[in-house]
Amino acid sequence: MKEESFMNNYIDLVSAIELCIRERLIVPALVLIYSGIDAFAWLVSDSEWATRDTFRKWVKEWMLNNKHLPCNEDDLYAARCGILHTLISESDMSQKKQAKQIYYAWGEKNYQELQKTIYLMNRADICVAIQIEELFWTFRSAIADCHENIIKNPVLLERFKARSKKLFINESFGNFMNLKSKK
């Protein structure tokens, strides 16, 4: 896969998330963010497949390092599981108190007001509030920072190039349709 094709996929993903947030399609925005984290974490990992560990490691290194999200990598992984598997904020991990359940604020609603409600309900030990726009911008920034690092690291660059070839390419099927079958 060419660098240009990867960048087109990245731009499409970011644009789709922006569209969802602008149109208040919150669950689809979260699905795209969390699956995007999974995909990008796999691109640079040394694991053959995307896993809990690849997700958590990438989030910790690129999204939480020097960023201001009020959660940790386990909270985000648990939120990912809830959203991607059942379209809810609960997950097996949050039920077992292995991670905090994430509640989301967006637009004019401020996550800090939501967090105050969580405190008033004495649920701060099991819940945390996040602003969706902040989650998105942190993800977007993390992709850019990680990609910049990939370009500078020969080992990561080779892994990235090899895995990028497996990604979907958004191109016309015109040439494919004109192929003649061999007999």
Secondary structure in CASP SS format (residue, H / E / C, confidence):
PFRMAT SS
TARGET T0000
AUTHOR 0000-0000-0000
METHOD secondary structure of the structure
MODEL  1
M C 1.00
K C 1.00
E H 1.00
E H 1.00
S H 1.00
F H 1.00
M H 1.00
N H 1.00
N H 1.00
Y H 1.00
I H 1.00
D H 1.00
L H 1.00
V H 1.00
S H 1.00
A H 1.00
I H 1.00
E H 1.00
L H 1.00
C H 1.00
I H 1.00
R H 1.00
E C 1.00
R C 1.00
L C 1.00
I H 1.00
V H 1.00
P H 1.00
A H 1.00
L H 1.00
V H 1.00
L H 1.00
I H 1.00
Y H 1.00
S H 1.00
G H 1.00
I H 1.00
D H 1.00
A H 1.00
F H 1.00
A H 1.00
W H 1.00
L H 1.00
V H 1.00
S C 1.00
D C 1.00
S C 1.00
E C 1.00
W C 1.00
A C 1.00
T C 1.00
R H 1.00
D H 1.00
T H 1.00
F H 1.00
R H 1.00
K H 1.00
W H 1.00
V H 1.00
K H 1.00
E H 1.00
W H 1.00
M H 1.00
L H 1.00
N C 1.00
N C 1.00
K C 1.00
H C 1.00
L C 1.00
P C 1.00
C C 1.00
N C 1.00
E H 1.00
D H 1.00
D H 1.00
L H 1.00
Y H 1.00
A H 1.00
A H 1.00
R H 1.00
C H 1.00
G H 1.00
I H 1.00
L H 1.00
H H 1.00
T H 1.00
L C 1.00
I C 1.00
S C 1.00
E C 1.00
S C 1.00
D H 1.00
M H 1.00
S H 1.00
Q H 1.00
K C 1.00
K C 1.00
Q C 1.00
A C 1.00
K C 1.00
Q E 1.00
I E 1.00
Y E 1.00
Y E 1.00
A E 1.00
W C 1.00
G C 1.00
E C 1.00
K C 1.00
N C 1.00
Y H 1.00
Q H 1.00
E H 1.00
L H 1.00
Q H 1.00
K H 1.00
T H 1.00
I H 1.00
Y H 1.00
L H 1.00
M C 1.00
N C 1.00
R C 1.00
A C 1.00
D C 1.00
I C 1.00
C E 1.00
V E 1.00
A E 1.00
I E 1.00
Q E 1.00
I H 1.00
E H 1.00
E H 1.00
L H 1.00
F H 1.00
W H 1.00
T H 1.00
F H 1.00
R H 1.00
S H 1.00
A H 1.00
I H 1.00
A H 1.00
D H 1.00
C H 1.00
H H 1.00
E H 1.00
N H 1.00
I H 1.00
I H 1.00
K H 1.00
N C 1.00
P H 1.00
V H 1.00
L H 1.00
L H 1.00
E H 1.00
R H 1.00
F H 1.00
K H 1.00
A H 1.00
R H 1.00
S H 1.00
K C 1.00
K C 1.00
L C 1.00
F C 1.00
I C 1.00
N C 1.00
E C 1.00
S C 1.00
F C 1.00
G H 1.00
N H 1.00
F H 1.00
M H 1.00
N C 1.00
L C 1.00
K C 1.00
S C 1.00
K C 1.00
K C 1.00
END
